[in-house]
Amino acid sequence: MKPSVYRQLPSPTYVMDEELLIRNLERLNDVRERAEVKIILAFKAFAMWPVFDRLAPYLDGATASSLNEARLCYEEMNALTHAYSPGYIPSEFEQIVKYSSHITFNSLSQFEKYKGTVQNALHPVSMGLRINPEYAEIGVDLYNPTAKGSRLGVEKELLKNGLPEGVEGLHFHALCENNSYVLEKVLTNVEEYFGHLLPHLKWINLGGGHLITHKHYDVEHLIGLLKGFKEKYDLEIILEPGAAIAYQTGYLVSTVLDIVENHGVKTAIIDASFTCHMPDTLEMPYRPGIIGATDPVEGRPTYRIGGVSCLAGDCLSEYSFQEELRIGDRLIFLDMMQYTMVKTTTFNGIGLPSIAMLEKDGYVRIFKNFGYEDFKSRLG
Ligand SMILES: Cc1ncc(COP(=O)(O)O)c(C=O)c1O
């Protein structure tokens, strides 16, 4: 994104770059077509609905984790969703069914509780169970759903005698920004622990975490793996990545408000917040790129970057710049589309960043500015 573009934007603003989005979608569509699988968007990662019309030609819809996401799929994607939640809320379930083509249950008890409602739906809805394949390569426990004792998915022991009647699909989610070689190992476990169920299925959902749009992702290996599995068991394969769709497709534009110094450490305080607007930078933790900045280099102007909330840890460790930063400078964080907009808070009453898109022809379209009512309406 050129300075002429980001200088004219309100600050802070999330900016989707349409060209980069389409590039990701083309890569995903290539897998979808050649492997003959379905690829749906996991809204939990990215649900910027004003760009859904761009997604439609390349994807098969979306997966929803709640009634709100299911309704968004129905209203803004014009599609029935694949629903999955660790626990459905009784007062919402009938409506979720209305918006869904597939419903996956996290436990046998949830399946037993709700199967009658699904079977009585006005349109056919296919039911599935989430399983725990007990294999993952995820460094951070917070993101690992496959650990022993995990609340996510049915354990192998409970399905050793087969599937309950009415279950047509299985679902697992065991990857986090992984490649197809990790998927292959997860599938080996799925076959070992749940292999006796696979010939009876109509579909299997391989969850998210496939970082297919990463430049080093081995797409040919993935396609071979998917085709092999599909042929072996004669079932439909569904992938539901979130991050991969929005990966490296946009920015968070912010502005330097002040520069403070303490014991020789300089911090540039910006008008955005890591805890409110970029939570993965603290949770994963994930160190984002900043246009024009590098990891610390001795002799160069070097700053910690401080968020605008009161949280002491609302900051990133040092980056170096070519020149001294000045109040009013713009800082542009890279790769800020996934798990950002969907997770924002108004902690401290801090305003939410505007939402915009840099269109292919260079025009910047602002979809949304937020104000006092957005803060207030969440509190009473
Ligand atoms: C069940 C399920 N599906 C899909 C996803 C999307 O994963 P990602 O955004 O890493 O592709 C997640 C993420 O937590 C998930 O829990």
The ligand as an ORCA input file, in Angstrom:
! r2SCAN-3c Opt
* xyz 0 1
  C     -13.550    -25.767     14.286
  C     -12.670    -24.772     13.591
  N     -12.726    -24.678     12.252
  C     -11.967    -23.793     11.570
  C     -11.114    -22.922     12.232
  C     -10.319    -21.933     11.420
  O      -8.939    -22.121     11.594
  P      -7.903    -21.226     10.797
  O      -8.362    -19.836     10.879
  O      -6.606    -21.468     11.505
  O      -7.872    -21.760      9.400
  C     -11.023    -22.981     13.632
  C     -10.140    -22.076     14.364
  O     -10.031    -22.066     15.562
  C     -11.833    -23.920     14.341
  O     -11.804    -23.993     15.669
*
